[in-house]
Amino acid sequence: MKSGSSFKDLTVYLLLVMLAQLGAAVASASDSTSIRTSCWAAATLSEDIVAVARDEPRWTCSGANHQFSINAERVLLRFDITPSQKPPRHLLSRRSALEAVHLLAIDQDGAVRQTSFPAAALRSSMAGGYFKADLPDVTRTTRQIVAVVDLPSHRMTLEKAYLSPVDAGASVDDLRLLLIIGGLAGMLVMPLIFNAAFYRALREPFVLWHSVLTFSLLMTIFVTSGLSVMFFDPPAMTLSWMTTLIFGITIGSGSMFTYSFIEPGKMHPLLRRILPYCAAWALFLSVFHATFPFVGRPIQSTAYTAAFAPVLAVFVFSVIDSLCRGSRAARFQAIGYTPLALVGLIRLVTGLAPWLYTADAMLLFYFGCMFEVLFTTLGVAERFMSIKRERDGARNEADLLERLSETDPLTGLLNRRAIERQFERLLEESFTALAIIDLDHFKAINDGYGHGVGDEVLQAVAVALKAGPNVRAYRLGGEEFLLLLRGHDVDVQAEVRRQAIPATVANAVPGLAGLVTASMGITPISGDESFTALYERADKLLYEAKSAGRNTTHSTIPATQSSNSIPMVQAIVASPAAAMAGTG
């Protein structure tokens, strides 16, 4: 217990250290050299952007708390530059669908330099989730930079815009951030390996859905951070629509994971039926939003965010309901999903409220991804062991019932069903002879002494026919027994057991008037004969032994040298048997 507690304490400590380092790195992503928006204006696509930029009454300057609007076709952002500031070289802002970005550098004397970037030409920044655009030449006399965004689809693109002399990601803190994020991504790979091992042993759908969920979170971290830029440097808009699609896959796989992960009977049936529809809805929303980002542009991002509210509500109700019903799996989900649910709530509220500064809570999101995968993986492992225990118990019970169904309850010997099921396998194990043994005048014992004594006789016979490495003993029914034998002296092994019956029964059941004897028919096993054919041949030999006076053996197996003494033993027991025969 102490070592387990220490491990938990160490894990929590490491998480807090990583979170603190991540927070420090994010806080320094835009340092003191960055320049924020001072004013903004709206325009149409048909208007000349230079004329709008010079039209001072059109600008709204409200300090740091701008309430941007994307209702207009074009939004202009003005950045004021002072001579004491280090000249900026790049515009950076959050990725979202847009048509183009135009950049104006306005000097003190009114000179204007302009560059334009279609959306497809925008490059990705090392700052996770940001695009960058190179500014026109900025000189010591440049006093304003105007960034013009055509058809912006999200307020965050306007709110997060800033100018910087260098691309984010070049500082030591930024590299530390990437290193930490890379570590988080590496941690998400391990559950995928565990899931592969789990699924090989236990093919449960929740393992697959957890793998899809983990992979989508891994891809989200990769796409929304600077890792994708470091390794592949894809265009900013490519990463933008990929982020949207992956988000839908994450929500969809999370819904299906909850659907299949919560134990049967531990969630309200209606909620369980709704979850797959939530998954389909999330995928549809993401595909539609990524494919057609400008259909309802002014309100589309808000509507897209709001459309996930029912999915979040269903998930929360599902987990709460499962917890109330005593679900162990729901406990892991409730803990694991808490940070991501908080991220979703933050994005939902700030995305719907126009007076709030839009927040994507990426710091909490990265932490939440790791937290979610960690705890749901623990939940998967716990559920895996639970299901394995249940299946092992069911399998053991089935094996026990199978053994009981193949065992004679009176004698403990295997029964006819067992020999019929095992016969082909026993042939492969080189059993070469089959013998049928039937007690002589057993009906007289039942009639004269009662069935209780008769049962004791049968139990003693089972002891006499004791199985061994080369002998298998079965009770076929009534007073009939069967032996399967292998070795070079199968006839001796069978005959010794038949002749042991009188003495064994006499010792076990005292008070009988005479010795209990048995007749036997034994035949060799050759080729691929069926059990039925062998049984019929041995049964015919048994009938001949009965007809020849009982207490004897008829065999088609050539007598071995070691069996020469068998008739002497047979002669010893024959006389007492006659006395028993005389009784019935």
C-alpha positions in Angstrom: 0.0 0.0 0.0 2.8 2.4 0.8 4.6 1.9 -2.5 1.3 2.3 -4.4 0.6 5.6 -2.5 4.2 6.8 -3.2 3.7 6.1 -6.9 0.5 8.1 -7.0 2.1 11.0 -5.2 5.0 10.9 -7.7 2.6 10.8 -10.6 0.6 13.8 -9.3 3.9 15.7 -8.6 5.2 15.1 -12.2 1.8 16.2 -13.6 1.9 19.4 -11.6 5.5 20.1 -12.7 4.7 19.5 -16.3 1.6 21.7 -16.0 3.6 24.5 -14.4 6.2 24.3 -17.1 3.6 24.2 -19.8 1.9 27.3 -18.3 5.2 29.2 -18.1 5.9 28.3 -21.8 2.5 29.3 -23.0 2.6 32.6 -21.0 5.8 33.4 -22.8 4.5 32.5 -26.2 3.9 36.2 -27.0 6.5 38.2 -25.1 6.9 41.9 -24.4 8.0 42.5 -28.0 4.6 41.5 -29.4 2.2 44.2 -30.5 -1.5 43.8 -30.0 -4.5 45.3 -31.9 -5.2 48.9 -31.0 -8.3 49.5 -33.2 -10.5 47.7 -35.7 -12.9 48.5 -38.5 -15.3 46.7 -40.8 -15.7 46.9 -44.6 -17.0 45.2 -47.6 -15.0 43.2 -50.1 -15.6 45.8 -52.8 -14.1 48.7 -50.8 -10.5 49.8 -51.2 -8.6 48.7 -48.1 -6.1 51.6 -48.2 -9.0 54.1 -48.3 -10.7 52.4 -45.4 -7.4 52.3 -43.4 -7.1 56.1 -43.9 -10.7 56.8 -42.9 -10.2 57.5 -39.2 -13.9 57.8 -38.2 -14.4 54.1 -39.3 -12.0 52.8 -36.7 -13.2 51.6 -33.3 -10.6 52.0 -30.6 -11.7 50.6 -27.2 -8.4 49.6 -25.6 -7.6 46.0 -24.8 -11.2 44.9 -24.5 -12.3 44.9 -28.1 -15.7 43.3 -28.9 -14.9 42.1 -32.5 -17.6 41.2 -34.9 -17.3 39.0 -38.0 -20.7 40.1 -39.5 -18.9 42.2 -42.1 -17.2 40.7 -45.1 -13.9 42.2 -44.2 -12.4 43.2 -40.9 -9.4 45.5 -40.5 -7.0 45.4 -37.5 -4.7 48.2 -36.8 -1.5 47.9 -34.9 0.3 51.1 -33.7 4.1 51.0 -33.8 6.3 53.4 -31.8 10.0 54.1 -32.7 11.2 52.5 -29.5 9.7 49.1 -30.4 11.6 46.5 -32.2 10.3 46.3 -35.7 7.8 43.4 -36.2 8.3 41.0 -39.1 5.2 38.7 -38.8 1.5 38.7 -38.2 0.4 35.8 -36.1 -3.1 34.7 -35.2 -5.3 31.7 -34.5 -6.1 29.5 -37.5 -9.7 29.4 -38.8 -11.3 29.4 -42.2 -10.9 32.7 -44.1 -10.5 33.8 -47.7 -7.4 36.0 -47.6 -5.2 38.2 -45.5 -3.9 41.6 -46.7 -1.1 43.5 -44.9 -0.4 47.2 -45.0 2.6 49.0 -43.7 1.9 52.7 -43.3 4.8 55.1 -42.8 4.8 58.4 -40.9 4.7 60.3 -44.3 1.7 58.3 -45.5 3.6 55.9 -47.8 1.9 52.5 -47.9 3.4 49.1 -48.7 1.0 46.1 -49.2 1.2 42.4 -49.4 -1.6 39.9 -49.8 -1.9 36.2 -49.0 -4.7 33.9 -50.2 -5.8 31.5 -47.5 -4.0 28.6 -49.1 -0.7 30.5 -49.0 -0.7 31.2 -45.3 2.0 29.3 -43.5 1.7 27.6 -40.1 3.4 29.1 -37.1 5.4 27.1 -34.6 3.0 28.6 -32.0 0.4 25.8 -31.8 -2.8 26.6 -33.7 -1.5 29.8 -35.2 -0.8 31.0 -38.8 1.8 33.5 -39.7 2.1 36.0 -42.5 5.3 38.0 -43.4 4.7 41.8 -43.1 5.7 44.3 -45.8 9.0 46.0 -45.1 8.8 47.7 -41.7 11.2 50.7 -41.3 12.0 53.1 -38.5 9.4 55.5 -40.0 6.6 52.9 -40.1 3.8 53.9 -37.6 1.0 51.5 -38.4 0.4 48.0 -39.6 -3.1 47.2 -40.8 -4.1 43.5 -41.1 -7.1 42.9 -43.3 -9.0 39.6 -43.0 -11.4 38.7 -45.7 -14.4 36.5 -44.7 -13.2 35.7 -41.2 -15.2 32.7 -39.8 -14.2 32.9 -36.1 -13.8 35.8 -33.7 -10.7 34.2 -32.3 -8.8 35.0 -35.4 -9.3 38.7 -34.7 -8.9 38.5 -30.9 -5.6 36.5 -31.0 -3.9 38.5 -33.7 -0.5 40.1 -32.8 2.7 41.3 -34.5 6.1 39.8 -33.6 9.6 40.4 -34.7 10.2 36.6 -34.8 8.0 33.6 -35.4 6.9 32.0 -32.1 8.7 28.8 -31.3 12.2 30.1 -31.5 12.8 30.8 -27.8 14.1 28.4 -25.2 10.7 28.5 -23.5 8.9 27.7 -26.8 11.2 24.7 -27.4 10.6 23.6 -23.8 6.9 23.8 -24.6 7.3 21.6 -27.7 9.4 19.1 -25.7 6.7 18.9 -23.0 3.9 18.5 -25.7 6.0 15.8 -27.4 6.3 14.0 -24.1 2.5 14.2 -23.7 2.1 12.8 -27.2 4.5 10.0 -26.4 2.5 9.1 -23.3 -0.6 8.7 -25.5 1.2 6.1 -27.7 1.6 3.6 -24.8 -2.2 3.1 -24.3 -2.4 2.2 -28.0 0.1 -0.5 -27.4 -1.7 -1.7 -24.3 -5.0 -1.7 -26.2 -3.5 -3.9 -29.0 -2.5 -6.4 -26.3 -5.9 -6.2 -24.6 -7.8 -6.7 -27.9 -5.8 -9.8 -28.8 -6.9 -11.4 -25.5 -10.4 -10.0 -25.2 -12.1 -8.8 -28.4 -14.4 -6.2 -26.8 -15.5 -3.2 -28.9 -14.8 -0.6 -26.2 -11.0 -1.4 -26.6 -11.3 -0.4 -30.3 -13.2 2.7 -29.5 -10.7 3.7 -26.8 -7.9 3.2 -29.4 -9.7 5.5 -31.8 -10.3 8.0 -29.1 -6.7 7.9 -27.9 -5.4 8.2 -31.5 -7.7 11.2 -32.2 -6.4 13.0 -29.1 -2.9 12.2 -30.1 -3.5 13.7 -33.6 -5.2 16.7 -32.0 -2.1 17.4 -29.9 0.0 16.9 -33.0 -2.1 19.2 -35.3 -2.8 22.0 -32.8 0.8 22.3 -31.5 4.0 23.1 -33.2 4.9 19.4 -33.7 3.1 19.2 -37.0 5.0 22.3 -38.3 8.3 21.0 -37.0 7.9 17.6 -38.9 5.8 18.4 -41.9 5.1 22.2 -42.1 1.7 21.8 -43.8 -0.3 24.9 -44.9 -2.2 26.7 -42.1 -5.7 26.1 -43.6 -4.9 22.4 -44.0 -4.3 22.1 -40.3 -7.4 24.2 -39.7 -9.8 21.8 -41.4 -7.9 18.8 -40.0 -8.4 20.2 -36.5 -12.2 20.4 -37.2 -12.4 16.9 -38.5 -10.3 15.4 -35.7 -12.5 17.2 -33.2 -15.6 15.4 -34.6 -13.8 12.1 -34.5 -12.8 12.7 -30.9 -16.3 13.5 -29.8 -17.8 10.6 -31.8 -15.3 8.0 -30.6 -15.7 9.3 -27.0 -19.5 8.8 -27.3 -19.1 5.3 -28.7 -16.5 4.4 -26.1 -18.9 5.4 -23.3 -21.7 3.5 -25.1 -19.6 0.2 -25.1 -17.5 0.8 -22.0 -20.2 1.2 -19.3 -21.3 -2.2 -18.0 -24.6 -3.7 -19.1 -27.4 -2.6 -16.8 -25.4 0.3 -15.4 -26.8 3.0 -17.8 -30.4 4.0 -18.6 -31.3 2.2 -21.9 -32.5 5.5 -23.5 -29.2 7.2 -22.8 -27.3 4.2 -24.2 -29.4 4.3 -27.4 -28.8 8.1 -27.8 -25.0 7.9 -27.6 -24.5 6.4 -31.1 -26.6 9.2 -32.5 -24.5 11.7 -30.7 -21.4 10.2 -32.3 -23.0 10.4 -35.8 -24.1 14.0 -35.1 -20.6 15.0 -34.0 -19.1 13.6 -37.2 -21.7 15.2 -39.4 -21.1 18.6 -37.8 -17.3 18.5 -38.2 -17.4 17.2 -41.8 -20.0 19.9 -42.7 -18.1 22.7 -40.9 -14.7 21.7 -42.4 -16.2 21.3 -46.0 -18.5 24.4 -46.0 -17.0 26.9 -43.6 -18.7 30.0 -45.2 -22.3 28.8 -45.7 -23.5 30.7 -42.6 -20.2 32.5 -42.0 -21.3 35.2 -39.5 -23.0 32.8 -37.2 -21.6 29.4 -38.3 -18.8 29.0 -35.8 -21.2 30.0 -33.0 -23.9 27.6 -34.3 -21.3 24.9 -34.7 -20.1 25.3 -31.1 -23.7 25.4 -29.8 -24.6 22.2 -31.8 -22.3 20.2 -29.5 -24.1 21.3 -26.4 -26.6 18.4 -26.6 -23.8 15.9 -27.0 -22.0 17.3 -24.0 -25.3 17.2 -22.0 -26.0 13.5 -23.0 -22.5 12.5 -22.0 -22.7 14.2 -18.7 -26.1 12.7 -17.9 -24.9 9.3 -19.0 -21.9 9.3 -16.7 -23.9 10.7 -13.8 -26.6 8.1 -14.3 -24.0 5.3 -14.5 -22.4 6.5 -11.3 -25.7 6.4 -9.6 -26.2 2.9 -10.7 -22.9 1.8 -9.3 -20.8 1.6 -12.5 -17.1 1.2 -11.8 -16.2 2.1 -15.4 -18.1 5.4 -15.1 -15.8 6.4 -12.2 -12.8 6.3 -14.4 -14.6 8.2 -17.1 -15.9 10.8 -14.7 -12.3 11.5 -13.4 -10.7 11.2 -16.8 -13.1 13.4 -18.8 -13.4 16.2 -16.2 -10.6 18.4 -17.7 -11.8 17.9 -21.2 -15.4 18.5 -20.2 -14.2 21.8 -18.6 -12.5 22.7 -21.8 -15.6 22.1 -23.8 -17.6 24.2 -21.3 -15.2 27.1 -21.6 -15.2 27.0 -25.3 -19.0 26.7 -25.4 -19.6 29.6 -23.1 -17.0 32.0 -24.5 -17.9 31.0 -28.0 -21.6 31.8 -27.5 -21.3 34.9 -25.4 -20.3 37.8 -27.7 -19.2 40.0 -24.7 -16.7 37.4 -23.5 -13.2 37.0 -24.8 -13.1 33.8 -26.8 -10.9 31.1 -25.1 -9.9 27.7 -26.4 -8.1 26.8 -23.2 -5.3 24.9 -25.0 -3.2 24.6 -21.8 -6.0 22.8 -20.0 -6.8 20.9 -23.2 -3.3 19.4 -23.5 -3.4 18.5 -19.8 -6.9 17.1 -20.2 -5.8 14.8 -23.1 -3.2 13.2 -21.0 -5.4 13.0 -18.0 -8.3 11.5 -20.0 -6.2 8.8 -21.7 -4.4 8.0 -18.4 -7.6 7.3 -16.4 -9.6 5.7 -19.2 -6.7 3.4 -19.9 -6.8 2.4 -16.2 -10.5 1.9 -16.6 -10.0 -0.2 -19.7 -7.5 -2.3 -17.8 -9.8 -2.7 -14.8 -12.8 -3.6 -17.1 -10.6 -6.0 -19.0 -9.6 -7.8 -15.8 -13.3 -7.8 -14.7 -14.5 -9.3 -18.0 -11.7 -11.7 -18.0 -12.6 -12.9 -14.5 -16.2 -13.2 -15.6 -15.3 -15.2 -18.7 -12.8 -17.4 -16.9 -15.5 -18.1 -14.2 -18.1 -18.9 -16.9 -15.5 -21.1 -18.8 -14.6 -22.9 -15.6 -18.2 -23.4 -14.8 -18.9 -24.7 -18.3 -15.9 -27.0 -18.1 -17.2 -28.3 -14.7 -20.6 -28.9 -16.2 -19.0 -30.6 -19.1 -17.0 -32.9 -16.9 -20.1 -33.6 -14.8 -22.1 -34.4 -17.9 -19.3 -36.9 -18.9 -18.9 -38.5 -15.4 -20.9 -41.3 -13.9 -22.1 -39.9 -10.6 -22.2 -43.3 -8.9 -18.8 -44.7 -9.7 -16.9 -41.6 -10.7 -15.9 -43.2 -14.0 -16.3 -41.5 -17.3 -19.6 -42.3 -19.2 -20.6 -43.2 -22.7 -20.8 -39.6 -23.8 -17.2 -39.0 -22.8 -15.9 -42.0 -24.8 -17.9 -41.0 -27.8 -16.5 -37.4 -27.6 -12.9 -38.4 -26.8 -12.7 -41.4 -29.1 -10.9 -39.8 -32.0 -8.4 -38.1 -29.8 -7.7 -41.3 -27.9 -7.0 -43.1 -31.1 -4.4 -40.5 -31.9 -2.8 -41.3 -28.5 -2.2 -44.9 -29.6 -4.9 -46.8 -27.7 -5.1 -50.1 -29.5 -7.8 -52.3 -27.8 -11.4 -51.9 -26.6 -12.9 -54.2 -24.0 -16.5 -54.5 -22.8 -17.0 -56.0 -19.3 -20.5 -57.0 -18.0 -21.2 -58.3 -14.5 -22.6 -61.8 -14.3 -26.0 -62.2 -12.7 -26.1 -58.7 -11.4 -29.9 -58.6 -11.4 -29.8 -61.3 -8.8 -27.8 -59.0 -6.5 -30.3 -56.2 -6.9 -33.2 -58.5 -6.4 -31.7 -60.3 -3.4 -29.9 -57.6 -1.6 -31.5 -54.4 -2.8 -30.3 -51.6 -5.1 -28.2 -50.0 -2.3 -26.0 -53.1 -2.2 -26.0 -53.2 -6.0 -24.7 -49.7 -6.0 -21.9 -50.6 -3.6 -21.0 -53.5 -5.9 -20.8 -51.2 -8.9 -18.5 -48.8 -7.0 -16.2 -51.7 -6.0 -16.1 -52.8 -9.7 -15.0 -49.2 -10.6 -12.1 -49.6 -8.1 -11.1 -52.9 -9.7 -11.1 -51.4 -13.1 -8.8 -48.6 -12.0 -7.5 -46.4 -14.8 -3.8 -45.9 -15.5 -1.5 -44.4 -18.0 -2.4 -47.1 -20.5 -6.0 -47.8 -19.4 -9.1 -45.7 -19.6 -12.2 -47.0 -17.7 -15.8 -46.0 -18.5 -19.3 -47.1 -17.2 -21.7 -47.4 -20.1 -24.8 -48.0 -18.0 -26.2 -50.6 -15.7 -23.6 -53.2 -15.0 -21.7 -52.7 -18.3 -18.2 -51.2 -18.3 -15.7 -50.4 -21.1 -11.9 -50.3 -21.2 -9.6 -48.6 -23.7 -6.1 -50.0 -23.6 -2.7 -49.5 -25.1 0.7 -51.2 -24.8 2.2 -54.5 -25.8 0.1 -56.5 -23.3 -3.4 -55.0 -23.6 -5.0 -58.5 -23.2 -3.2 -59.0 -19.9 -4.1 -55.5 -18.6 -7.8 -56.2 -19.4 -7.8 -59.7 -17.9 -6.1 -58.7 -14.7 -8.8 -56.1 -14.1 -11.6 -58.5 -14.9 -10.2 -61.1 -12.6 -9.7 -58.5 -9.8 -13.4 -57.9 -9.6 -14.5 -60.8 -7.4 -11.9 -60.2 -4.7 -12.4 -56.4 -4.8 -16.2 -56.7 -4.5 -15.9 -59.3 -1.7 -13.7 -57.0 0.4 -15.8 -53.9 -0.3 -19.3 -55.6 0.1 -19.1 -58.3 2.7 -22.1 -60.6 3.2 -22.7 -61.6 -0.4 -23.5 -65.3 -0.8 -20.9 -65.8 -3.5 -18.3 -64.0 -5.6 -19.3 -61.4 -8.2 -17.8 -62.3 -11.5 -17.7 -60.7 -14.9 -17.6 -61.6 -18.6 -15.5 -59.7 -21.2 -15.2 -59.2 -24.9 -12.0 -57.6 -26.2 -11.1 -56.6 -29.7 -8.1 -54.8 -31.3 -8.5 -51.3 -32.8 -7.3 -51.1 -36.3 -7.3 -48.3 -38.9 -9.9 -45.6 -38.7 -12.8 -47.7 -37.3 -15.6 -45.9 -35.7 -16.5 -46.3 -32.1 -19.8 -47.8 -33.0 -18.2 -50.5 -35.2 -15.6 -51.4 -32.5 -18.3 -51.5 -29.8 -20.5 -53.8 -31.8 -17.6 -56.2 -32.4 -16.6 -56.2 -28.7 -20.2 -56.6 -27.7 -20.5 -59.7 -29.9 -17.5 -61.2 -28.2 -19.0 -60.4 -24.8 -22.2 -62.2 -25.9 -20.1 -65.2 -26.8 -18.4 -65.2 -23.4 -21.8 -65.1 -21.7 -23.0 -68.0 -23.8 -19.9 -69.9 -23.0 -20.8 -70.0 -19.3 -19.8 -66.5 -18.1 -16.8 -65.5 -16.0 -14.6 -65.7 -19.0 -13.1 -63.6 -21.8 -13.5 -63.9 -25.5 -10.9 -62.0 -27.5 -9.7 -61.6 -31.1 -6.3 -60.4 -29.8 -3.5 -63.0 -30.0 -2.5 -64.0 -26.4 0.8 -62.6 -25.2 3.4 -64.7 -23.4 2.7 -62.8 -20.2 -0.9 -63.9 -20.3 -0.1 -67.6 -20.0 -0.8 -67.5 -16.3 -4.2 -65.9 -16.7 -6.3 -69.2 -17.0 -4.9 -70.4 -13.7 -6.2 -67.3 -11.9 -9.5 -67.7 -13.8 -9.8 -71.3 -12.6 -9.4 -70.2 -9.0 -12.3 -67.8 -9.2 -14.6 -70.0 -11.4 -15.8 -72.3 -8.6 -17.1 -69.6 -6.3 -18.7 -68.0 -9.3 -20.7 -71.2 -9.8 -22.3 -70.8 -6.4 -23.4 -67.2 -7.3 -24.7 -68.5 -10.6 -26.8 -71.0 -8.8 -28.6 -68.2 -6.9 -30.0 -66.8 -10.1 
